Amino acid sequence: MKKTSILVAGSGIAGLGTALALARRGQQVALVGPRPDMQPPDLDEYHPRVYALSPESQSFLAGLGVWDVLPANRVTPVQAMEVHGDQQGKVTLEAWQAARPALAWIVEAGLLERTLAQAALMSGLTWHDRRCTGWHHDGQASILELDQGPALRADLVVAADGARSAVRAASGLAVDSHAYGEMGIVTHLEAELPHQGVACQWFSEEGIVALLPLPDTRGGRHLVSLVWSMPQDQARALLGWPQAQQETFLAERLAVLTSGRLGHLRVRSGVHGFPLFLEQTSSMTGPGLALVSDAGHRVHPLAGQGLNLGLGDVRALVDAVAGREPFRHAGDERVLSRYRRARAAPLRAMKLATHGLHSLFSSEQVPLVWLRNQGMELVERLPFIKRALIDNAAGQG
Ligand SMILES: Cc1cc2nc3c(=O)[nH]c(=O)nc-3n(C[C@H](O)[C@H](O)[C@H](O)COP(=O)(O)OP(=O)(O)OC[C@H]3O[C@@H](n4cnc5c(N)ncnc54)[C@H](O)[C@@H]3O)c2cc1C
């Protein structure tokens, strides 16, 4: 069995980004995973999952030559963020306050996957349209087992196969997992008023509601994407209701929770739910193995940073592997330890920030309720704290 230098397991955004970035840096790399849907979407239909990409993720994708080929009419710059507390507390962060063109960009998951897949195919890298079923290291090579055909051998296997990673499970690495007891309910809404490039978030007793700006339809209708982190029982009940009941409930509750900020909101796509977890694998590496993105960690979506964190892993891994000394192979322990070290602090910081914010805003204790709203009022009046928050929101803290 011939040995490859690097095998990337998983063909989501993190896996495709890793394979493409390594290929662009002259590495011998092959990808293993199902091919995404390559059909272009209908003009006014949007993929149910959208991501707020940070400036760092945007510049990584630009470096791969992928950003500039995304259709401009499907990428929405976020010019400002409005965060509302539960007692009139409010913070507004605007891109101009930190001399930035945008705080983030909203992009559909399907569009990004398709564009990355096209670039990967055009780069000529080998793509095995298979699923991984197991992994082990035999002392000489890192071995990936597939659902069909012979196993593949490499110096380094990169696990980018998502939150339920088969490679991670086979590695025996422990996962520290905390279920929030919440689900992220996502759907697209038609808004009566234009969003003007503002992403809004409300922390309330009924959960955390975010409205992310989407492009207007050709007919001039205003669209936003909803992410509502709500208690699991309520989310499961909602997902089980008939469509008309879901639509009435969402329109009525959102009108109250958002205080009519974008006028009347009407559901215009399917309603989906994702259980929410805080997860961290005991190590981001094993012998001849590196984990990236959701295969290694998950955070609460309240800061919209899960994929951005994952693409941070990808950048650090590609730098460690492509920048190694000529006498080391890609799975050398020294190379992997450089990757581990590079990611230790950012992963810890993001975990603390998202979990800390979640705890602060889910507490009913009077001093904390007071603190979070007073804190927001204070931030609103202090430009230097605002700039620091903008850098953090943009993933550059
Ligand atoms: C409600 C919600 C909202 C979010 N919003 C944001 C946001 O605004 N911004 C942000 O940065 N992040 C956000 N996130 C986080 C983001 O969704 C994830 O971090 C991101 O999808 C991880 O990408 P990934 O490529 O690691 O994993 P996935 O997207 O899960 O991709 C894994 C890939 O591996 C493939 N695969 C799986 N098993 C196998 C196997 N056995 N063999 C081969 N291939 C396999 C799958 O087909 C898939 O292609 C949000 C998450 C939730 C739940």
The ligand as an SDF file (V2000), in Angstrom:
LIG
                    3D

 53 58  0  0  0  0  0  0  0  0999 V2000
  -26.9040   26.9350   15.2560 C   0  0  0  0  0  0  0  0  0  0  0  0
  -25.4620   27.1170   14.9190 C   0  0  0  0  0  0  0  0  0  0  0  0
  -24.9960   28.3230   14.3500 C   0  0  0  0  0  0  0  0  0  0  0  0
  -23.6470   28.5070   14.0390 C   0  0  0  0  0  0  0  0  0  0  0  0
  -23.2370   29.7130   13.5190 N   0  0  0  0  0  0  0  0  0  0  0  0
  -21.9020   29.9070   13.2760 C   0  0  0  0  0  0  0  0  0  0  0  0
  -21.4100   31.1840   12.7660 C   0  0  0  0  0  0  0  0  0  0  0  0
  -22.1700   32.1420   12.5220 O   0  0  0  0  0  0  0  0  0  0  0  0
  -20.0750   31.3290   12.5430 N   0  0  0  0  0  0  0  0  0  0  0  0
  -19.2000   30.2980   12.7830 C   0  0  0  0  0  0  0  0  0  0  0  0
  -17.9710   30.4820   12.6100 O   0  0  0  0  0  0  0  0  0  0  0  0
  -19.6210   29.0770   13.2460 N   0  0  0  0  0  0  0  0  0  0  0  0
  -20.9420   28.8610   13.4910 C   0  0  0  0  0  0  0  0  0  0  0  0
  -21.3740   27.6440   13.9550 N   0  0  0  0  0  0  0  0  0  0  0  0
  -20.4090   26.5410   14.0920 C   0  0  0  0  0  0  0  0  0  0  0  0
  -20.2090   25.8150   12.7580 C   0  0  0  0  0  0  0  0  0  0  0  0
  -21.4430   25.2890   12.3260 O   0  0  0  0  0  0  0  0  0  0  0  0
  -19.2070   24.6550   12.8700 C   0  0  0  0  0  0  0  0  0  0  0  0
  -18.1240   25.0450   13.6560 O   0  0  0  0  0  0  0  0  0  0  0  0
  -18.6960   24.2480   11.4650 C   0  0  0  0  0  0  0  0  0  0  0  0
  -19.7590   23.7320   10.6930 O   0  0  0  0  0  0  0  0  0  0  0  0
  -17.6110   23.1830   11.5660 C   0  0  0  0  0  0  0  0  0  0  0  0
  -17.1590   22.8300   10.2720 O   0  0  0  0  0  0  0  0  0  0  0  0
  -16.4080   21.4480   10.0580 P   0  0  0  0  0  0  0  0  0  0  0  0
  -15.9470   21.4390    8.6270 O   0  0  0  0  0  0  0  0  0  0  0  0
  -15.4260   21.2060   11.1280 O   0  0  0  0  0  0  0  0  0  0  0  0
  -17.5320   20.3400   10.3090 O   0  0  0  0  0  0  0  0  0  0  0  0
  -18.8450   19.9170    9.3800 P   0  0  0  0  0  0  0  0  0  0  0  0
  -19.3850   21.1520    8.7760 O   0  0  0  0  0  0  0  0  0  0  0  0
  -19.6570   19.1150   10.2900 O   0  0  0  0  0  0  0  0  0  0  0  0
  -18.1540   19.0540    8.2500 O   0  0  0  0  0  0  0  0  0  0  0  0
  -17.7080   17.7250    8.4650 C   0  0  0  0  0  0  0  0  0  0  0  0
  -17.5440   17.0470    7.1090 C   0  0  0  0  0  0  0  0  0  0  0  0
  -17.0260   15.7380    7.3000 O   0  0  0  0  0  0  0  0  0  0  0  0
  -17.8000   14.8120    6.5600 C   0  0  0  0  0  0  0  0  0  0  0  0
  -17.7960   13.5460    7.2940 N   0  0  0  0  0  0  0  0  0  0  0  0
  -18.4530   13.2510    8.4360 C   0  0  0  0  0  0  0  0  0  0  0  0
  -18.1780   11.9860    8.8020 N   0  0  0  0  0  0  0  0  0  0  0  0
  -17.3090   11.4990    7.8810 C   0  0  0  0  0  0  0  0  0  0  0  0
  -16.6620   10.2460    7.7170 C   0  0  0  0  0  0  0  0  0  0  0  0
  -16.8650    9.2300    8.5720 N   0  0  0  0  0  0  0  0  0  0  0  0
  -15.8250   10.0890    6.6550 N   0  0  0  0  0  0  0  0  0  0  0  0
  -15.6040   11.1130    5.7800 C   0  0  0  0  0  0  0  0  0  0  0  0
  -16.2080   12.3110    5.8820 N   0  0  0  0  0  0  0  0  0  0  0  0
  -17.0490   12.5010    6.9260 C   0  0  0  0  0  0  0  0  0  0  0  0
  -19.1960   15.4060    6.4670 C   0  0  0  0  0  0  0  0  0  0  0  0
  -19.8710   14.9130    5.3070 O   0  0  0  0  0  0  0  0  0  0  0  0
  -18.8660   16.8910    6.3340 C   0  0  0  0  0  0  0  0  0  0  0  0
  -18.6400   17.2200    4.9830 O   0  0  0  0  0  0  0  0  0  0  0  0
  -22.7210   27.4520   14.2780 C   0  0  0  0  0  0  0  0  0  0  0  0
  -23.1740   26.2430   14.8340 C   0  0  0  0  0  0  0  0  0  0  0  0
  -24.5260   26.0760   15.1670 C   0  0  0  0  0  0  0  0  0  0  0  0
  -24.9760   24.7800   15.7900 C   0  0  0  0  0  0  0  0  0  0  0  0
  1  2  1  0
  2  3  1  0
  2 52  2  0
  3  4  2  0
  4  5  1  0
  4 50  1  0
  5  6  2  0
  6  7  1  0
  6 13  1  0
  7  8  2  0
  7  9  1  0
  9 10  1  0
 10 11  2  0
 10 12  1  0
 12 13  2  0
 13 14  1  0
 14 15  1  0
 14 50  1  0
 15 16  1  0
 16 17  1  0
 16 18  1  0
 18 19  1  0
 18 20  1  0
 20 21  1  0
 20 22  1  0
 22 23  1  0
 23 24  1  0
 24 25  2  0
 24 26  1  0
 24 27  1  0
 27 28  1  0
 28 29  2  0
 28 30  1  0
 28 31  1  0
 31 32  1  0
 32 33  1  0
 33 34  1  0
 33 48  1  0
 34 35  1  0
 35 36  1  0
 35 46  1  0
 36 37  1  0
 36 45  1  0
 37 38  2  0
 38 39  1  0
 39 40  1  0
 39 45  2  0
 40 41  1  0
 40 42  2  0
 42 43  1  0
 43 44  2  0
 44 45  1  0
 46 47  1  0
 46 48  1  0
 48 49  1  0
 50 51  2  0
 51 52  1  0
 52 53  1  0
M  END
$$$$
